[in-house]
Amino acid sequence: MQTRPHDARRTLAIGRWTMALALAALAASGLVAYGFAEHFSLPAQIAAHLLIPVAAGLLKLGYVVRLASHHALGNFAAG
């Protein structure tokens, strides 16, 4: 199936945004869970600990989407 360049560029933007938001969530949850844990309640710390692997998974998913869109655009050197 042929992919239109417009769709691949849109998918590339989605992948980049997913990575950026996941990285921000990963950093924030790491700070809540470990960096400033004494300033947060136990439920907030638990939520932050649970968010860490979820954010890491979203980061990886965004990276795969980004790679797939680069491949669709013909940029095989992207990594």
C-alpha contacts under 8 A as a table, 3 or more apart, distances in Angstrom:
res1	aa1	res2	aa2	distance
3	T	7	D	6.78
3	T	8	A	6.84
3	T	72	A	6.64
4	R	7	D	5.40
4	R	8	A	6.51
5	P	8	A	5.01
5	P	9	R	6.10
5	P	72	A	7.60
5	P	73	L	6.24
6	H	9	R	5.19
6	H	10	R	6.23
7	D	10	R	5.08
7	D	11	T	6.08
8	A	11	T	4.96
8	A	12	L	6.02
8	A	69	S	5.03
8	A	70	H	7.48
8	A	72	A	6.16
8	A	73	L	6.34
9	R	12	L	4.92
9	R	13	A	6.30
9	R	69	S	6.93
9	R	73	L	7.71
10	R	13	A	5.12
10	R	14	I	6.28
11	T	14	I	4.96
11	T	15	G	6.12
11	T	65	V	7.03
11	T	66	R	7.20
11	T	69	S	5.98
12	L	15	G	5.08
12	L	16	R	6.20
12	L	65	V	6.96
12	L	66	R	5.10
12	L	69	S	5.29
12	L	70	H	7.05
13	A	16	R	5.09
13	A	17	W	6.09
13	A	66	R	7.87
14	I	17	W	5.15
14	I	18	T	6.00
14	I	62	G	7.64
14	I	65	V	7.88
14	I	66	R	7.88
15	G	18	T	5.07
15	G	19	M	6.18
15	G	61	L	7.86
15	G	62	G	4.41
15	G	63	Y	6.36
15	G	64	V	7.72
15	G	65	V	5.15
15	G	66	R	4.75
16	R	19	M	5.12
16	R	20	A	6.17
16	R	62	G	6.51
16	R	63	Y	7.54
16	R	66	R	6.49
17	W	20	A	5.02
17	W	21	L	6.05
17	W	62	G	7.76
18	T	21	L	5.31
18	T	22	A	5.93
18	T	58	L	6.89
18	T	59	L	6.70
18	T	61	L	7.95
18	T	62	G	5.11
19	M	22	A	5.12
19	M	23	L	5.98
19	M	58	L	7.04
19	M	59	L	4.78
19	M	60	K	7.60
19	M	61	L	7.93
19	M	62	G	4.98
19	M	63	Y	6.55
20	A	23	L	5.16
20	A	24	A	6.24
20	A	59	L	7.84
21	L	24	A	5.08
21	L	25	A	6.12
22	A	25	A	5.00
22	A	26	L	5.96
22	A	55	A	5.02
22	A	56	A	6.90
22	A	58	L	5.81
22	A	59	L	5.18
23	L	26	L	4.96
23	L	27	A	6.11
23	L	55	A	7.08
23	L	56	A	7.72
23	L	59	L	6.51
24	A	27	A	5.15
24	A	28	A	6.08
25	A	28	A	5.10
25	A	29	S	5.92
25	A	51	L	7.78
25	A	52	I	7.88
25	A	55	A	6.13
26	L	29	S	5.26
26	L	30	G	5.99
26	L	51	L	7.41
26	L	52	I	5.66
26	L	55	A	5.40
26	L	56	A	6.72
27	A	30	G	5.11
27	A	31	L	6.21
28	A	31	L	5.15
28	A	32	V	6.22
29	S	32	V	5.03
29	S	33	A	5.84
29	S	48	A	4.64
29	S	49	H	6.88
29	S	51	L	6.45
29	S	52	I	6.15
30	G	33	A	5.09
30	G	34	Y	5.73
30	G	35	G	6.78
30	G	48	A	7.00
30	G	49	H	7.60
30	G	52	I	6.88
31	L	34	Y	5.38
31	L	35	G	4.30
31	L	36	F	5.83
31	L	37	A	7.51
32	V	35	G	5.99
32	V	36	F	5.39
32	V	37	A	5.45
32	V	40	F	7.04
32	V	44	A	7.69
32	V	45	Q	6.29
32	V	48	A	6.18
33	A	36	F	6.97
33	A	37	A	5.39
33	A	45	Q	5.07
33	A	46	I	7.53
33	A	48	A	5.39
33	A	49	H	5.78
34	Y	37	A	5.34
36	F	39	H	5.66
36	F	40	F	7.21
37	A	40	F	5.48
37	A	41	S	7.93
37	A	45	Q	6.63
38	E	41	S	7.78
40	F	44	A	6.10
40	F	45	Q	6.49
41	S	44	A	5.29
41	S	45	Q	6.34
42	L	45	Q	5.03
42	L	46	I	6.14
43	P	46	I	5.01
43	P	47	A	6.11
44	A	47	A	5.07
44	A	48	A	6.11
45	Q	48	A	4.98
45	Q	49	H	6.14
46	I	49	H	5.09
46	I	50	L	6.21
47	A	50	L	5.07
47	A	51	L	6.07
48	A	51	L	4.99
48	A	52	I	6.42
49	H	52	I	5.48
49	H	53	P	7.89
50	L	53	P	6.52
50	L	54	V	7.03
51	L	54	V	5.05
51	L	55	A	5.91
52	I	55	A	5.30
52	I	56	A	6.20
53	P	56	A	4.91
53	P	57	G	6.06
54	V	57	G	5.13
54	V	58	L	6.29
55	A	58	L	5.03
55	A	59	L	6.11
56	A	59	L	5.01
56	A	60	K	6.33
57	G	60	K	5.14
57	G	61	L	6.12
58	L	61	L	4.90
58	L	62	G	6.02
59	L	62	G	5.16
59	L	63	Y	6.27
60	K	63	Y	5.02
60	K	64	V	6.29
61	L	64	V	5.15
61	L	65	V	6.23
62	G	65	V	5.06
62	G	66	R	6.06
63	Y	66	R	4.97
63	Y	67	L	6.17
64	V	67	L	5.05
64	V	68	A	6.11
65	V	68	A	5.10
65	V	69	S	6.19
66	R	69	S	5.25
66	R	70	H	6.24
67	L	70	H	5.09
67	L	71	H	6.16
67	L	78	A	6.87
67	L	79	G	6.85
68	A	71	H	5.01
68	A	72	A	6.21
69	S	72	A	4.92
69	S	73	L	6.20
70	H	73	L	5.04
70	H	74	G	6.33
70	H	75	N	5.14
70	H	76	F	6.81
70	H	78	A	6.55
71	H	74	G	5.10
71	H	75	N	5.43
71	H	76	F	5.49
71	H	78	A	7.95
72	A	75	N	7.50
75	N	78	A	6.01
